[in-house]
Amino acid sequence: MSRLINRPVAVAAGPDGAPRTFQYQGVLLQVSRVLDHWLETGRWWEGERERETYRVATAAGGVYELTREVPDGAWFLYKAYD
């Protein structure tokens, strides 16, 4: 099961652009592994921006989807998995 969150978050990314840490509900979470990574073009005909998505596992055991809007680099916590 997953919960849609879709809120801006502070992310520290590594040199490869992948998230290393992010803050959620006042807690700093350490990314232990990137489970998946993909690009979405969105509905470009409606003005949606391209998004880069990372599904990550954290050291605390959670699984989350983080998205980064291209080209401005704004990060969002899109989804949390239970």
Secondary structure, DSSP 4 states (H G I P E B T S, - for coil): -EEEEEEE--EEE-TTS-EEEEEETTEEEEEEEEEEEEEE---GGGTPPEEEEEEEEETTS-EEEEEEEETT--EEEEEEE-
